Amino acid sequence: MRIEPAGRSLMIGIVIYALAGLAGSARASDTAQAAGGNTNEAVENEYHKLLLDDNAAENDVLEWLDKAAGSNDRLTMDLKAQQRLEGIKKEYQDFVERHPRHVNARLAFGSFLKDSKDDEGSRTQFEVARELAPTNPSPWNALGNYYRNSGQAAKAFEFYGKAIELDPKQGVYYHNLAATLYLFRHEGCKYFHLDEQEAFEKVLALYRQALKLEPEDFILWSDYAMSFYGVQPPRWKEGLEAWKETLKVAPGEEEREGVDIHLARIYVNLGQYDQARASLDLVTNANFAGLKKDVAEDLKAAVDKGKTNALPGIQGH
């Protein structure tokens, strides 16, 4: 179960593919493609009830945490949430004990444990799922997430690559590999026998393949656009075009304003100051006040520097 709302890191200007939140980790996406396991109707009905219980617990916990925010009841609510989740954990344990070869349940339980910060417990469930269904890409992808989060980049590359090999039509697998290679470029250069520039080109190629498969995915577009900041020197013009495409698929006003911050930043670096001001003027959400202020200060500094350098006798200083 995910406590952090999807996409929140983008909205506050943080790298959105932070290790704990890469796409593809949610139980729904992992189990949707799972193959194998028990197909008995009664067992499947029980399994789906377990998923419904899990989802209901997630909604309850989110509601309790929202109510507890800024109140004196946080400790009580935390305990209440912990007890609620412990009950779901016991349901999963009971189910897999009685149906040990149920691949979907292993995947769902593994994701539940991962979201509950039990990384080793989740890895165990994913490994069992992989052993039960070695041609199912979902366990390979889930284990890729585990190895990425634990800093074992080479293993993450291997497992994501296997997931892609098993199902090359799933954009999330290319997305995960691209983001991991971007974050672990030094290790990626060794693993794939590339120099840094070649590794960056591979990142872009993986993102573009993912976008062919998932052209409306806002988070995917955002990750792709963000990656242009990482190359040296930054490829501002390509980044600008990527953020413009990201803006087209933004699902709401808050996401659009988050993109406008990035557009303003790039316009400043390209010396397009009027466009930077126009983008900043579109940002009214209080959540972005600090970021807007930072970019506005960068804009002012760039304009002032240009004026200073234009004064007679100052050029070159």
N, C-alpha and C positions, 0 to 999 in steps of 0.2 A: 504494500500500500504506500502510495506517495503522499507525504505530508506537504512537501513544497509544491505549490501550484506550477503546472507546466508553463514555461516561458517567462517566469518571473525574473530570472536572471538577465534576460535580454532587456526587459523594461527598465531595469535600474542600471543598465550600461555595463554589466559584467560579461565576460566571455560566456556565451550561452551553452557551450558544450563542456562546461565544467565537469570534472570527472564523475561526480555523483549523479549527473543528470542527462547523460547521452540518450538519444532516441533509441527505442527498442527495448528498454528495460521493463516497461509495464507488463503486467501479467497478461492483459488482453492480447497484446501483439505477439507475445511469445507463444501463448497457447493456441491462438487462432490457426497457426500453421502446423501444429503438432500432429504427428502421425503415430499410429500404434496405440497400445494400451487396451484396456478392457472396453468392449463395445456393448456389453450387456445393458439393456435399456434401464433396468432398475439401478444399476451402478451409475450410469450416466445421469440419471435423474438426481441421484444423491450427490454426484459431483457438481452438477449445476446449482443445486441448492447450496453447496459449500461456497461456490463463487458468489452467490447472492448474499450469503451471510458475510462473506469477506467485504463485499462492496458496502453493505449496510454498516458494518463496523467502521469502515473508512469514513463514511459520511458522518457517523456519530462522533468520531474522534475529531474530525475537522470542525464540526459544530461546537464541540466542547472547548477546543483550543481557541476558537474565535471568541467565545464567551469569556474565556479566562484571560485573554490578552489585556494587560493593563489593570487587572483586578487583583484582589487579595486571595482569590480562589485558585490560583494557578497550581499550587501543590496538590490540592484536592482533585482538580481536573486532570492533572497529569497521572495521578494514581488511578483515577477512574478510567482513563484512556488505556493505561497499561493493563488493567484487569480485563478490559474489553478485548484487547488484542491477544492477551494470553488465552482467552477462551477460543478465539479463532485458531490460534496455533494448535491447541489441543484437538480441535476438529480436524485440522490437516493431519496431525500425527495419527489420529485414530483411522482416518481414511486410508492413508498410505500403508499403514500397518495391515489393514484388511485387504487392500488392493495394491500390493507392492509393485505391480507391473503397469500401473496406470500412468502413462507418460505425461499427459496433460496435468494431472494432479501434482506430479513431481515438479513440473515447470512452475505451476502456480504457487506451490508451497515454497519453492526456491526463491521466487520473486518476493513473496511475502516476507521471508526471512531476511532477504537483502534489504528490503525497505525497513525492516525492524532492526537493522544494523548488525544482524548475525551473518556476517559475510562467509564464515567457514561453514555454517549450517546450510546456507544457500548453495555454496559450491558443491557440497555433498549431494544435494537434491539434483542439481544440474548434471553432475557426473553420472548419477544413476540413470537419469533420463537419456543421456548420451549413450550409455551402455545398452539400454533397452531399445533405443531407436537410433543407431549410428548414422542413418541416412537422413534423419530429420535435422534441418539446419538450426532450429530454435535453440537446442541445448548448446550447440557450438557458439552461437551468437551470445547466449547468456554467459557462457564461460569466458568468452572474449571480454565481456563487460567486467567480469570478476578480475581477470588478469590485468586489464587496463587500470581498474581502480586500485589494485594492489601494486601498481608500478612495474608489472612484468610485461613490458611492451612487446618483446619478441613473441611471447606466448599469445598475447592479444592479437598481434598480426596474423599468427598462424591460425587461430580459431576463427577470426573474422573471415580470413581467406577461404577457409573450409566452408563456412556458411554460404559465402558467395558461390563457391563451386557447386554446392548442393542445390541452391536456388538463386540463380543469377537475376531473377526478376523482382527481387525484394530490395527496394531502395534503401531501407533502413540499414542493411548490411554494408553497403557502400558508404553510407553516411557515417556509420560507426568507425569503419576502417579509415576513412578520410580524416575524421576529427582526431582519432588516436595518432595517426601518422603526423598530423600537424602539431600535436602536443609533444610527441616524442620523436622529433625529427632526427636527433642525433642517433638514437637507437634505430630509427627507420633507415637511415643511410647505411648502417652496417647490415641490417637484415636484408634489405633489398639491393644492396650493392650500388648505391646511388650517391652522387654528391648532393649538397644541400639544395641547389637550384633544381636538380632533377627530382628530388624528393618533393619539393613544393609543387612542381608541375604534376607529379603523380597525385598529390592531394587534390589539386584542381580537377584533374581528370576523373577522380573518384566522385567528387562532388557533382560534376556535370552528369555523370552516369546516373547518380542517385536522382538528380533533378529531372532527367528524362523519364524516370519511373514515377516520381512524385512531384509533378510540376507545381502543385498548389500548396506544398508544405512550407509554411512560413518559417518554422524553426530551421529547416534545412536551408532555405534561401538565406536566412540570417547568418548561419554558420559559414556558408560559402562566402558571403560578403565580408564577414569579419576576418576571414583568412587572409585577405589582401593586406591587412595591417602588418602581418608577420614577416613578409619577405623584405629583404633589404637590398635596395631602397624600396619603400612601400610603393605599390602600383596603384596610385591614387585614381587614375582614370578608369581602370578596370574595376576598382572597388566602387567607384561612383555608379557605374552602370549596374553593378550587382545590387547595390542598395536601391537603385531605382526599380529594379525588378522585384526586390523584396517588398517595396512599398505597395506594389500592385496586389500582392496577396495578403497584406496585413489584415487580420480578422476584425480589428476594432480600432477605436480612436487612440487608445493608449499605446497599442503597438505601432500605429502610424506615427505618433509623436516620438516614440523611441527611435524609429528609423530616421525621422527628421533631424534628430540630434546627430546621428552619424553622417547624414548628408551635409549638414552644416560644417561639421568637422572637416570633411573632405574638401568642401568648397574653400574653406580657409587655406588648406594646404595647397590647393590649386591656384590660389590667388583670385578666386572668383568671389569677391567680398559681398557684392549685392545679392548673389544667390545664397550666400551664407546667412545674411541678415533675413532674407525672405524665409528660409527654412527655420531659423530660430523664432521668427514671429509666429510660426504655426504651433509652437510648443507652449501650451498653457497649463499642462498638468503639473500640480505641485510636486509630484514624485520626481519630476525631472528638473526641479529648480536648481539644484546644485550643479548638475551636468550642464544645464543651459548657461549658468553663470560662468563655468569654466571655459566653455567654448566661446562665449561672448568676450571673455578676457583675452583669449587667444586671438580672436578676430581684431580686437582693439590694438593689441600689441603688433599684429602683422600690419595693420593700416598705419600705425604710428611709425613703425620701422620703415615702411615705404616712403612716408613723407619726409622722414629724417634723411634718408639716403638720397632724396631728390634735391635737398638744399645745396646751393653752391658751396664748394669747399669741404663738404662733408662726405662726398662720394668715396667709397672704399673704406670708410671707418666703421 
